[in-house]
Amino acid sequence: MTRTRKPAGRIAFVGAGPGDPGLLTRRAHDALVDADQVVYDRGIPESLLDAVRAQAKSDAQFSPAEGVPGDVAKVLISAARSGLNAVHLVAGDPFGHESVVKEVQAVARTAARFEVIPGVGQAEGVATYAGVPLPGVRTVADVEDVNTLDFDALAAAVARGSLALAVDAGDLAAIRDGLLAAGVDGGTPVGVTGDGTGETQYTTTSTVDSFVAAALGFTGRVVLTVGEGVGQRDKLSWWENRPLYGWKVLVPRTKEQAGAMSARLRAYGAIPCEVPTIAVEPPRTPAQMERAVKGLVDGRYAWVIFTSVNAVRAVWEKFAEHGLDARHFGGVKIACIGEATADAVRAFGIQPELVPSGEQSSEGLLAEFSPHDEVLDPVGRVLLPRADIATETLAAGLTERGWEVDDVTAYRTVRAAPPPAEIRDAIKSGGFDAVLFTSSSTVRNLVGIAGKPHARTVVAVIGPKTAETATEFGLRVDVQPPHASVPDLVEALAAYAVELREKLAAMPAKQRRGSKVQGPTALRFR
């Protein structure tokens, strides 16, 4: 009897970069998605680990790297011999760490297949995010042991060009003393950046003889930049100068919808906090939707009008239950209240016939919807699948235009459970710089489960109906985009932040201190 040997797995040493999940290379991503076991450095940010876990195999095992390099190598080799694909996820670049080089050497002495996938070095990557160029001759290093540094060589590097070091914050005083002892001018510009590439990255600029005091309070790994490039931060700093950088923004939406808005907010530098205020559930009785789907297939309707992404999803889920697809919409025209809803329809391979070119609301859709003509429209019925709490504006307007309307409850919106106490306290006390409302129900439900946002919180609403509801609840509306869509709402908030910053910059310092404007934008000028 021939015994079949299980194929051996692979080992990969993967550079995670300086922390921003977006800096993972394509090859690093592929190795992590294919991994059965991931051993990660303790310096890897939780946000990056969360992003990796979200796309990894459901049964992939994650554990922190423990012990000396030989111990980590044994774990990787054992996994590979068991037929598993093992990854050591390393902060920065793998070969930027002497300990990882020793691990690779230990693996190379075995028959295990391995690869080393480079990553953006911590020192170099964070310097770029801090807006500090390192042109020409430069020295860049991720320092594990400050006692191994050759300060004479570092002083020579500063004299020739630029220096960037990733170090522990506790070693800053030793590095200052070493640089000064090696003859570096005490007035040489220095930048210290904490939480490099993270959502709370912060950089202080000073000089060699004063940077330790300037960086007081920094913890963990920091990046030290020395040289003339530090002086160019005023013009080249981009990560910390994004419009909403450091703003804590409350996102009260359904759990399924919050992700897209949060991603856009992060691109502008905000720190989103998702608080589900409504949950979407099927209608209590499915009979209406069953009849509606049968009517669509039988040619009962001339139009289907979608007023939300949830309505699109509800109809398609019902189609799937009956084994139907986009082909069964043949002969039925589709109208959408806005671009976000239209995109949801397009995702199923159908191009809507009507999307308002002006105001994306019930009124905007009615303004462009043709009255029923018995000659041109032999079928005079419209299907309107909506939420159980939707207003009657659209149905009434269509009826006035001569259409018969089947106003069907496609889904129910129910109030979510209250958020944790610390979130409720932050909402009431001004702990959030802004809140984004995307519907009247999010206003009502947030106030119902958590209370009214503090007066200093910037209130942004997606459209006029939501603005009316916010005003009814005593909220001051600060931001409303010209078009009712999530991208436009986030863009409008970013533009508001830029305008606010420009106004504050133009104020005399004494007037700034007395300003009622709150949040990160104001604090930068105090």
N, C-alpha and C positions, 0 to 999 in steps of 0.2 A: 504493500500500500504506500503510495507516494503522499508525503505530507506537504501541503502548500504553505509556503512561508508568507506571512503578511508583509506587504510592501512597507519599507521604512518611510517615515515622514521626512519633512524638510525643516530646516532651521533658518530663520531669518532674523538678522539684527536690523531693526528698522529705526531710522531717525525720525523722531516726532516733530522736529523743528522747535522753535522757541515757545510754543504754546497755543497759538491761534490754530484751531482745527483746519482752517482753510489753507494752511501752509503745508499740510501733508501732501507728498507727491502722489501721482497716480499709481506708481508702482508700490509705494508704501500702503496706500489704500487697498490695493488688490491683495497684498500679502496679509493684511489684517482681516479682510473679509473672508479669506480662505483659511484662517488660523483656527486650530482646535484648542490651543492653549496660548495665552498671552501673559507674559511676565513683564511688568511695567516698573519703571523707576518711580520712586516716591515723589520726585519733582514734577511729574507729569500733571498738568492742571486737570481738575475734575471735569471741566467743560469739554476738554479734548477726549477724556476717557468716556464720557457720556456719548459723544458723537461716534466714537469707535464702537461702543457696545450696541448702539442703535442699528448698526449695519453689519455687525458680526453674526456668525452662526448662532442660532438660538441656544445651542448647548456648549458654546465656547466658554472655557474656564479662564477667569481673570484673577491674577494674584500679584501682589507687590514683590519686587526683587528683594530677596533676603540673603544676608551673609556675604562672604567674600566672592570674588569672581569665579573661583572654582566651584562654589556651591551653585551659582546660577547656571554655569555651564553644565553641571551634572543634571539639573532639572530639564534643561533643553535637550540634552542627549538622550535622557531616559524617555522623554516624550516622543522623540523621533524614532527611537527603537521600537516603541509601541505602535508605530504607524500613524502618529499624530503630527500635524504641522504646528510647529512651535515658533513663537515670536518673542524676542526681547525688544520691547518698545522703549527706546532710549531718548531722553531729553536732548534736543539739539541734533548733533551729528554723531553717529556711533564711534567713529575714529577720533572724535574730539575728547574722548574719555579714555584714559589709560586703563581703567578697570575693564572696560568693554573690549579693548584691544586684547587683554589677557584672556577674556572669555572666548574671543574668536580664535586665538591661538590654541586654546584647550580643545575647542570643537574641531579645529583643523587637524589635530593629531589623531582623530578618529575617522571612521569611514562615512560619517554622516554628511549628507549633502547640505550645504549652507550657502547663504548669500548675505551680503551687507548692502543695505539700501540707504544711501546718504540722505541726510536731512539738512535743512537750513540751520547753520550753527547759531547757538543762542546769542552770543555776543554780536555777531554780524547782523542777524535778523532783527534783534531788538534795537540796535543802533539805527537801522533803516526805519523802523516804526517810530523811533523817537525823532526822526528828521535830522540825524547827524551823519553827514557823508564821511566816508573813509577812503578818499581818493589816493591815488599814487601809492607810495611805499607805506605799508601799514602792517601792524601786528594785531592779530585777532586770536583770542584764546578763551576756551571754557576751562576755568581754573578749578581743580578739585582740591588741591592742597597749596595754600598760600606760601608754605615754607619751601616749596620747590621753585618759586619764582626767582628769576635772575633779574634783579632790579636795575643793574647796569645796562642789560640788554633792553629792558623796557624804557629806560631813560633815553637810550640811543634811538629807539623807535619813535618816541615823542619828538626828539630833535629832527628826525627825518620826515615825519609825517603824522600819522594818526595811530591811536591805541584804543582797543576795545577789549574789555575783560568781563566775562561772566563769573561772578564771585558770590560768596555768601556775604550777606550784609554785615555779619559780625566781623568780617575780615577787612572792612574798609579802613579802619584806623591803622592796621599793620601795613596796608598798601600805601596809605598816605605817608607814613613814616619812611617806608622803603624808597618811595619816589623822591622825597625830599633829600634823604641821605645820599641818593645816587646823583643828585645835582639838578633835578628838575626844578625849574623856576616855580616858586610858590604861586605866582600869578597866572600860571597856565590854565586856560579854561577847562572845566570838567563838567560832565553831565552824569547824573546817576538816575537810572530808570528802574522802577519797581513794577512788578506784575507785567513784565514785558509782553507785548502783543495781546494782553488781556483786556477785559472790558473796563478795568479800573487802572490801566497803566498810568503812571505819573512820573514826570521827569523834573528833577531840580537841576539848575545850572549854577555853578559857583566857580571856585578855583581850587588848585591842588591843596593849598594850605587851609581851605575852609569847607571842603566838600563833606567831611564827616559830620559836622554840625548841621549842614544843610540837609543831609539825608537822615537825620534823626527820626526814628519811628519806622524806617524801612525794615522789613524782615524778609527772611528767605533768600532766594537768589535774586541778585540785582545785576545790572550791566553798567559798568563804568566806562565812559568814553572820555578820552583826553586828547586835546589838541585843537587846532584852529577850526575843525569841522563843527565843534560844539557851538561856535558863534553863529552858525548858519541856521540854527534851529528856528529862529524867528520867522524865516521865510520858508523853510523846508518841512517843518513839523506838520504832519498831515493826520496821523492817527488820533492824536489828542485834540486836533482842531476841527474834527468833523462836527457838523451843526448841532447834533444832539449828544455830543460826547459827555458821558457821566450822568445824563438825565435818567432818573428812574421813572419809567412810564408804565402806568397801569393799563393792562389790556383786558377789559371785561368782555369776553366773547364766549361762544360755545367752544368746548375743548377741541373739536375737530377743526375749527376755523382759525384759532389763535396763531397757529404756526406760521402761516404766510405773513401775517402782520408783524409778528415778532422778528422774523428774518429781515424784513425791510427796516424795522427800527434799529436792529443791530448794525446794519450796513451804514446807518447814519451815526452810529456811536452810542445809541441809547442802551439802557439796561431794562429790558421788558420784564414785567411780572404778570404772568397770565393768571387771571382769576375767572374761572367759569361762572357765569351768572345765569345762563340758561342751558338746559339740556334739551336735545331734540328727541322726541319719542314718536312712535307710530300713532295714528288716530285710534281712538277707543274702539270704533267699529270700522272694519275695512270695507264695508259694502260700497260706500261711495267711490272709493278708489278702484274697486273691482269693476264697477259699472263704467267708470271713466276710461279705464284701460281697454275694456271691450269696445267702447264707443270709438276710441282712437283707431283700433284695428278695423272696425266696421265702416269707417268713413263718416261718422256722425258729426265731426268737428271740422270747421274751416281753419281755425286757429287754435294754438295752445299758447298761453301767455305765462311765462315764468317770471316770478317776482323775486326769486332768491335762489342761491346755490342749493339750499336745502330742498327746495321744491323740485329742482332738477334731479337731485339725488333720490328723492322719494319716488318719483315716477320711474326712474331707471331701475331702482331696486324692485319695483313692482313688475316691470317688464321682465327682469331676470327671473323672477319667480315663475313666470309663464313661458319661459324659453323664447322671449321676443327680443328683437334687437332694433337698430336704427332703421332698418329697411321698412319696418312697420309704421314709420312716420311718413311714408310716401303719400304725397297729396295733401299733407297737413302743413300749414305754414306756422312758423314759430316766431314769437316776439319775446324779447327779453327787456327787463326794466333797466338794465345797466350792463356795462362791459364785463364785470366779474361774473354775472350770471351767464352772459353770452359765451364767455370762455369755458364755463362748465358744460354748456351745450356742445360747443365745438370739440371738447375733449371726447365726446361720444361719436364724432364723425359727422356732425350735422351743422350746417351754416344757417344761423337765424336770418329770417327775412327782414326783421325790423328790430333795431336797437336805437333808442332816442339819440339824436345828434346833439340835442341841447341838454336841458335838465334831466338827469337820470332819476326819475321819480314817477309815481303814478300819473301826475299831471303832465310830465314831459312825454310819457308814452301816449297818453290820450291826445295830446296836441298833434301827434303824427299818425294816429291810427285812423284809417279811413272809415266813414260811416258805411253801414251795410247797404249794398245795392242789390236788389232782387235779381237783376239781370246779370251783373258781373259776379255775384256771390250766390250761386244756387244753394249752397249750404250756409245757413246763417247762424250757426252756433259756435260759441267760443268756450274752450275749457280753461278754467282758471284754478290750477292747483296751488293752494297756499297754506299758510300757517293758520291755526285755529283762532289766533287773536288778531289777524290782519284787519285793516280798516276797510270800509266799504267804498272808498273813493273810486277805485278802478272799476269795480263791478257796476256801480251806478253810472259811471261815465260811459261804459260800453253799452249799457242798456239804453241810455239817451241817444246813442248813435245807431240804434236800431238792431243791435245784436242780442241774441238770446245767450245768456251766460250760465254755464254750469260752474257755480262757485263751490269747489270741492276742498275739504280739509285733507291735505296731503300729509301733514305732520303736526304734532303738537309741540309747543314750547312750554317747558315747565321751569320753575325757578330752581336754581341749583342750591346746594347746601351752603351755608355761610363759610367764608374762608377762615383760616386760622386767626386766632386772636391778634397775633402780631401784625398781620396784614390789615385787619380791621382798624387797629390803632394807628397804623401808618396812614391809612386813607383819611381818617378823621383829623389827624394831627399835622398833615402836610408833609408826610414822609415821601410822597410821590410828587415829582415835578410836573407831571402831566398825566391826563387820563384821556383815552380815545374811545368815544362811543360810536358804534356802528349801526345802531338802531334804537328806536324808542324803548324797546323791551330791555335792552342792556342798561339804559338809564334807570328805568323803574326797578329792575331786579337788583342792580348794584346797590341802590339806595335802600332797597328792602332788606338785603342780606348783610350789608356792611356799613350803611350810613352814608351821609353826603360827603363828598370830597371836600377838603379844607379850601378856604377861599384863596389861598396862595397857589393852589394847584391849577395849572393851565388846563382848560377844558376844550377839547377838540371834538367836533361832531361831523358825521359823514354827510349830512344833508339837512334840508330845512325842517322836515318832520321831526328828526332827532333833536334839532336845535329847539323846536317848540317845546318838546317834552322836557329837555334839560332846563329851559327857562321856567316851565311850570313847577319844577322841583326846586326852584330858587338858585340854580347854578348860573354863573356868568359864562357865556360862550365866548371863547377867545379866538378859536380857529374853526373855519368851515371852508372846505375846498370848493372850487367852481364846479367840479364834477364829482358825483357821489360814487367813489370807489376807494378801496383800501390804499392802492398806490398813491392816489391823489391826496388822501387824508394824511398819510405819513409825509408826503412831500410838502404839504401845507404846514404841518407842524415844524418841519425842518426849516422852512423859509421864515416862519415866525421866530424861531430861535435865532436865526442869523440877524433878522431885523432887530430883535431885542438886544443882541450883543452889540450891534452898531450903535443903538441908542445909548446904551450904557457906556460905551467907549467914549462917546461924545460928551458925557456928563462930567462936570468937575468932580474930583475925588470926594469932596465933602458931600456933594449932592448924591453921589453913588451910595455912600454909607447910609444916607437917610432914605434911600429908595425902598419902596415896598416890594420891588421885584425880587423874587426868590429864585432858588435853584442854582445849578452849577454855573450857568451863564453869568449870573450876577456875582457869584462868589469869586470868580476869577478876577474881578476888578476891585475887590475889597482888600 
